Amino acid sequence: MWVAHLEENGFTVKATDVQDLNAVKRRMGVPGPAMSCHTALVDGYVVEGHVPASDLKRLLDERPPIAGIAVPGMPQGSPGMEGPNPQPYDVIAFDESGGFARFSSHEP
C-alpha cells in the first residue's frame, strides 16, 4: 500500500521482491534502529519504511547531506499502514556514520 501512496503522489515506483531484505538493508547502510519493512533508493537517498510522500518531496527539494530517511517499525497511521488507532510517529534522518536526527513529525 505504500507503493500505491507514492504513485498517487506522483512518484514512479519500480518494486522488486527479494529473498534477503536484510542483506539489502546492510548493503544500503540502513542503521539497525532505523530498520522497517521495506527499503527504497530514491535519487541517491535510502528510504526505509512507510515514509510519507510529502517527506520524500521535501528530501528531494532540500537535498540535505544525509544518507537517507526512515520511519522505523510500522507505525499505525503511516502511509500504507492506515487503520484504526493511528499513532504519532517521526521520520528520522540518518547519515553514513549512523547519526540520527528528526526529519519530521506526524500526528494522527
N, C-alpha and C positions, 0 to 999 in steps of 0.2 A: 504494500500500500504506500510505502514511502516513495517508491519509483513513480507511482501514479501522481502523488503530491508534487514531485518535481516536474513531471511532464505537464501537469495542469498549470504550473507556474513558469512555463516557457523553456525548460531545460530539455535537451535531447539526452536520453539515457541509453547506454548500452550495458545491459546486465549480464553477468556471467556467473553461473553457479560453479563453485569449486569444491573439491573434496576436503581440503585442509585450509579453512579460512584463517586459522591461527598463524599458519606459515605466511600467508599474505599480509596479515597484520604486522608480523615481525619484520618482514621484508620492507614494508612501507613505513616502519618506525612508529607504530601506534603504541604509546606507553600503556602498560598494564592497567592503571587506574582509569584510562580513557576508553577502554575496550567496550564494545557493544555487539550488536547482532550482525552488522554488515559494514563493509569498508568500501570507500569510493575514492577515486582520484579525479579531481576537478581542476583542470588547468594548472597542474603542478602542486596543488594542495591536497592533503589527505583529509577526507571527510569520514567520520566514524559515527555510526548510529543514526538516529532519527533527527537530524539537523533540519530545521525549517528552511524552506527555500529563501525566505527573506534574509536569513543569516548567510546563506551561500551567496546571494546577490551582494550583500554588504562586503563579504570577504573579497569577492572579485572586483568590486568597486574600489575598496580601500587598499588592497594588496599589502597587508601588514607582513613584516618579516618573521613569519611563523611557519611551522611545518604543516599545521592543519587545525581543524576544529572538530569537536566531538560532543555528543550527548551520551555520556556514559550510561550503561544499563539500558533499560527500555521503559522510560517513564510513561505512565498512563497519561494521555492527553497530548503527547508529542505527535508530529505528523506520521501517520501510519499506525499509531497506537491510540487512535480515538476510541472513546468508550466511556463507561460510567466512571465516576470518581477520578477526574483528571487531577493531576498534581503539578505544583510548580516545579520547574527544572531550569538548570543552567546549561548554556552552551559554553564549553571551555575551549580556549586556545592552548595549543601546546607547541613547544619548539623542539628542535632536534636534540637538545640536551635533556629533555624530559621535564622542562619547566612548564608550569601551568598558570593561566590567568583567566578570569571570567571574560568571555566574549560578549555574552548577552544573558538576560534572564527572561523567563516566560512564566506568566501566571495563567491559571485556567480561566 
